[in-house]
Amino acid sequence: MEQRKIRVLIAKVGLDGHDRGAKVVARALKDAGMEVIYTGIRQTVDQVVSATIQEDVDVLGLSFLSGDHMVLLPKVIKGLKAHRVEDVMVVVGGIILQRQVQALIEMGVEKVFLPGTPPDRIVELIRESVQRP
């Protein structure tokens, strides 16, 4: 029996239209054998939460470049909790201030990837963290 692939949803929440980094990460994950769903830019919190549930993903990757992560990320986490989604690993990447990383971890983010993180490191963390039957 074939092992189920790790499923990852990559999303851009809010009005940020800069998605090159999200696309690079999505491609790296796909090349590593993961199933990747990219929602595109300018998604609402509700759209991301809904897609996370509907796609039955193992990982939700959120990309932020416009500085609105401290406002939007808590809303995404709250939305996931409201729907009792507790088995999805949340990772964040983008322009994040170092002093905000710990606060994001305390909100429930597994890992924050800052600019310059090699895509292979992201692949490695996801593989190590997500165990598929």
Rosetta blueprint (number, residue, H / E / L):
1 M L
2 E L
3 Q L
4 R L
5 K L
6 I L
7 R E
8 V E
9 L E
10 I E
11 A E
12 K L
13 V E
14 G L
15 L L
16 D L
17 G L
18 H L
19 D L
20 R H
21 G H
22 A H
23 K H
24 V H
25 V H
26 A H
27 R H
28 A H
29 L H
30 K H
31 D H
32 A L
33 G L
34 M L
35 E E
36 V E
37 I E
38 Y E
39 T L
40 G L
41 I L
42 R L
43 Q E
44 T L
45 V H
46 D H
47 Q H
48 V H
49 V H
50 S H
51 A H
52 T H
53 I H
54 Q H
55 E L
56 D L
57 V L
58 D L
59 V E
60 L E
61 G E
62 L E
63 S E
64 F E
65 L L
66 S L
67 G L
68 D L
69 H H
70 M H
71 V H
72 L H
73 L H
74 P H
75 K H
76 V H
77 I H
78 K H
79 G H
80 L H
81 K H
82 A H
83 H L
84 R L
85 V L
86 E L
87 D L
88 V L
89 M E
90 V E
91 V E
92 V E
93 G E
94 G E
95 I L
96 I L
97 L L
98 Q H
99 R H
100 Q H
101 V H
102 Q H
103 A H
104 L H
105 I H
106 E H
107 M H
108 G L
109 V L
110 E L
111 K E
112 V E
113 F E
114 L L
115 P L
116 G L
117 T L
118 P L
119 P H
120 D H
121 R H
122 I H
123 V H
124 E H
125 L H
126 I H
127 R H
128 E H
129 S H
130 V L
131 Q L
132 R L
133 P L
